[in-house]
Amino acid sequence: MSPGKTADELLAHPRFAAARRAHIDALVALFADNLDVTRLMLDAGTIVVRGFIVAFHAVYDENDRTTWATPGQVQEHIVQRGLASPRRVDDLIAAFRETGYVETIMSPVDKRVRILKPTERLIAHDREHLVAYHRFLHDLYPQRGYDWTARQDSRVHLAIRKAAFYAQPQALAFMRHAPFRLFLSRDAGYLAFLLAAQAELADAEETVSFTSIAGRLGVSRTHIRNLFVEAEAAGYVRLHAQGRRAVEIMPPLWEAYDHFLADVQADQDVIAQIAFSKLTQDEKRCD
């Protein structure tokens, strides 16, 4: 198995800045102006619940109850990491059911047990989200197996989610970064940051206001304004009453984002290399 790249290696890569900008563009393209997708990326709790449901699906073994995505087991994984309250997890699972992202099936070996199963719609979104991260790694390291993103291979996607299920400290790397917990803990907070970051990097002519950000994310203008007021108090942004952009990202937040992205991507690389190695071993056994 190829050893994983470190965050310092990623930060020192000469193509890091270009890959970062392409990554932001890819994530914005995934969610902006599509409220169905926005709801699946709303905050850290939502993203992790979605990820666990898909990961349980990838590891499911009817003979091993620890791999069954019962509501109780999903809730336990989320709550014990402080990512959401039990009620919040229950509400998310209910919302996923109502919107056709998750269905409840009866266990084939214990009819008393109900298991959460992601629909193809949810699996497809999770795959597209992972692709946005792995294209960043492909931009930096085109020989490390990330060409799967071009064909969005479902077998590779599920192998990576299976590896992530057994490497949860790496899968949850974002929890180590306090500046981005501020954004990830609020409805559409990280998405709002990405819109502001994209506008600043592109230096586009269009006006980027609290109203325009809120409209693209399906939340209130007051919610977005309060988020960035808090970020300004922390020294992360500067707010402008006049001009094309209401939010200016300050150097400390850009630096924090670079470290956040490099750390998350380094752990994504560790997980992916485990999955790629396992797939190679399986292919050799089949030959």
C-alpha positions in Angstrom: 0.0 0.0 0.0 1.3 3.4 -0.9 1.9 5.6 2.3 -0.4 8.5 2.6 0.7 12.0 1.8 1.0 14.4 4.8 -0.7 17.8 5.1 2.7 19.5 5.0 3.5 17.7 1.7 0.2 18.9 0.2 0.7 22.5 1.4 4.2 22.6 -0.1 3.0 21.3 -3.5 3.4 23.9 -6.2 -0.1 23.2 -7.6 -1.8 23.5 -4.2 -3.3 27.0 -4.8 -4.6 26.0 -8.2 -6.1 22.8 -6.9 -7.7 24.6 -4.0 -9.4 27.0 -6.3 -10.7 24.2 -8.5 -11.9 22.3 -5.4 -13.9 25.3 -4.2 -15.4 25.7 -7.7 -16.3 22.0 -7.8 -18.0 22.1 -4.4 -20.0 25.2 -5.3 -21.1 23.7 -8.5 -22.3 20.7 -6.6 -24.6 22.6 -4.2 -25.2 26.2 -5.3 -28.7 26.9 -6.5 -29.8 23.3 -5.9 -31.7 23.3 -2.5 -32.1 19.5 -2.5 -28.3 19.1 -2.6 -27.8 22.0 -0.2 -29.9 20.2 2.4 -27.5 17.2 2.2 -24.5 19.5 2.9 -26.1 21.9 5.4 -23.8 21.3 8.4 -21.3 18.9 9.9 -24.1 16.8 11.4 -25.9 16.3 8.1 -22.8 15.5 6.2 -21.7 12.9 8.8 -25.1 11.3 9.1 -25.2 10.9 5.3 -21.7 9.6 5.3 -22.3 7.0 8.0 -25.5 5.7 6.3 -23.5 5.2 3.0 -20.6 3.7 4.9 -22.8 1.2 6.8 -24.2 0.2 3.4 -20.7 -0.4 2.1 -19.7 -2.6 5.1 -23.0 -4.4 5.6 -22.7 -8.0 6.6 -25.9 -9.8 7.6 -23.9 -12.0 9.9 -22.3 -9.0 11.8 -24.8 -6.8 13.6 -22.2 -4.1 14.2 -22.5 -3.4 10.4 -26.2 -2.9 10.4 -27.4 0.7 10.0 -30.1 0.7 12.6 -31.3 4.1 13.6 -29.8 3.4 17.1 -26.3 2.6 15.7 -26.2 5.6 13.4 -27.3 7.8 16.3 -24.7 6.4 18.6 -21.8 7.0 16.1 -22.9 10.6 15.6 -23.8 11.6 19.2 -20.7 10.1 20.9 -18.6 12.3 18.7 -20.5 15.4 19.7 -21.6 16.1 16.1 -25.4 16.3 16.8 -27.9 15.6 19.6 -30.0 12.4 19.5 -33.0 14.4 18.5 -31.1 16.1 15.7 -30.0 12.7 14.3 -33.6 11.5 14.5 -34.8 14.6 12.7 -32.2 14.1 9.9 -33.0 10.5 9.4 -36.7 11.4 9.2 -35.9 14.1 6.7 -33.8 11.8 4.6 -36.7 9.3 4.5 -39.2 12.0 3.5 -37.1 13.3 0.7 -36.4 9.9 -0.8 -32.7 9.6 0.2 -33.1 6.8 2.7 -35.5 3.8 3.0 -36.1 1.5 5.9 -35.9 -2.2 5.3 -36.4 -5.3 7.4 -33.3 -7.2 8.4 -33.4 -10.5 6.4 -32.1 -12.4 9.5 -34.0 -10.6 12.3 -37.4 -9.3 11.3 -37.6 -7.3 14.5 -34.8 -5.0 13.3 -35.2 -2.2 10.8 -32.1 -1.1 8.8 -31.6 2.3 7.1 -30.6 1.8 3.4 -29.4 4.7 1.2 -31.3 5.1 -2.0 -29.4 5.3 -5.3 -30.1 9.1 -5.2 -28.2 9.5 -1.9 -25.4 7.2 -3.0 -25.0 9.2 -6.2 -24.7 12.5 -4.3 -22.2 11.0 -1.8 -20.1 9.8 -4.8 -20.2 13.2 -6.4 -19.2 14.8 -3.1 -16.3 12.4 -2.7 -15.3 13.0 -6.4 -14.9 16.7 -5.6 -12.4 15.9 -2.9 -10.5 13.3 -4.9 -10.2 15.5 -8.0 -8.1 17.8 -5.7 -5.8 14.9 -5.0 -5.7 13.9 -8.6 -4.7 17.5 -9.6 -1.7 17.1 -7.3 -0.9 13.4 -7.7 -2.2 12.1 -11.0 -0.5 8.7 -10.5 -2.0 7.8 -7.1 -5.3 6.2 -8.3 -7.6 9.1 -8.4 -8.4 8.7 -12.1 -11.5 6.8 -10.8 -13.1 10.3 -10.5 -13.3 10.6 -14.3 -15.6 7.6 -14.6 -17.1 8.0 -11.1 -16.7 4.2 -10.5 -19.3 3.1 -8.0 -17.2 0.1 -6.9 -14.3 2.3 -6.0 -16.6 4.8 -4.3 -18.0 2.1 -2.0 -14.6 0.6 -1.3 -13.4 4.0 -0.1 -16.5 4.4 2.1 -15.9 1.0 3.5 -12.3 1.9 4.3 -13.4 5.2 5.9 -15.8 3.3 8.2 -12.9 1.5 9.8 -10.7 4.6 9.8 -13.0 7.1 11.5 -10.3 9.4 13.0 -9.1 10.1 9.5 -12.6 10.4 8.1 -13.5 13.0 10.7 -10.4 15.2 10.3 -12.4 18.4 10.0 -13.2 18.2 13.7 -9.6 19.2 14.5 -10.0 22.7 13.1 -11.7 25.3 15.3 -12.1 28.1 12.8 -14.1 25.7 10.5 -16.1 24.2 13.3 -17.6 27.7 13.5 -18.8 27.4 9.9 -19.6 23.7 9.9 -21.7 23.9 13.0 -24.2 26.4 11.5 -26.9 25.8 8.8 -25.2 26.4 5.5 -22.2 28.0 7.3 -19.5 26.2 5.4 -21.3 26.6 2.1 -21.6 30.4 2.8 -17.8 30.5 3.4 -17.2 28.7 0.1 -19.4 31.2 -1.8 -17.5 34.1 -0.3 -14.2 32.4 -1.0 -15.0 31.6 -4.6 -16.1 35.2 -5.2 -12.9 36.5 -3.7 -10.7 34.2 -5.7 -12.5 34.9 -9.0 -12.7 38.7 -8.3 -16.0 38.5 -10.2 -17.9 41.6 -11.2 -21.2 40.4 -9.7 -22.3 41.6 -6.3 -22.0 39.1 -3.5 -24.2 40.2 -0.6 -25.7 38.6 2.4 -29.0 38.5 0.4 -27.4 36.8 -2.6 -25.6 34.2 -0.5 -28.8 33.5 1.5 -30.9 33.2 -1.7 -28.5 30.6 -3.2 -28.5 28.5 0.0 -32.2 28.7 1.0 -31.6 30.4 4.4 -32.4 33.8 5.8 -30.3 36.9 5.2 -30.3 37.5 8.9 -28.8 34.0 9.5 -26.0 34.7 7.0 -25.3 38.1 8.4 -25.1 36.8 12.0 -22.7 34.1 10.9 -20.3 36.5 9.3 -20.7 39.1 12.2 -19.5 36.3 14.5 -16.7 35.5 12.1 -15.7 39.1 12.0 -15.6 39.3 15.8 -13.2 36.3 15.7 -10.9 38.2 13.2 -11.7 35.8 10.3 -13.4 38.2 7.9 -14.1 41.9 7.4 -17.6 43.1 6.5 -18.3 45.9 4.0 -21.5 47.9 3.8 -20.5 49.2 0.4 -18.9 47.6 -2.6 -19.3 44.4 -4.6 -18.6 42.0 -1.8 -20.1 42.1 1.6 -17.5 39.7 3.0 -13.7 39.9 2.8 -11.8 36.9 4.0 -8.8 37.9 6.1 -5.4 36.3 5.9 -5.8 34.3 9.1 -8.9 32.5 7.8 -7.2 31.8 4.4 -4.3 30.3 6.3 -6.6 28.3 8.5 -8.5 27.1 5.4 -5.3 25.9 3.7 -4.4 23.9 6.8 -7.9 22.6 7.1 -8.0 21.5 3.5 -4.6 20.0 3.5 -5.3 18.0 6.7 -8.7 16.7 5.4 -7.2 15.8 2.1 -4.2 14.1 3.6 -6.5 11.9 5.6 -8.6 11.3 2.5 -5.5 10.1 0.8 -4.7 7.6 3.7 -8.3 6.2 3.4 -8.2 6.0 -0.4 -4.8 4.2 -0.5 -6.2 1.6 1.9 -9.2 1.1 -0.4 -7.1 1.0 -3.6 -4.8 -1.6 -2.0 -7.7 -3.7 -1.0 -9.2 -3.5 -4.5 -5.9 -4.5 -6.0 -5.6 -7.5 -3.7 -9.2 -8.6 -4.5 -8.4 -8.4 -8.2 -5.3 -10.5 -7.8 -7.3 -13.2 -6.0 -9.8 -13.3 -8.8 -7.1 -13.8 -11.5 
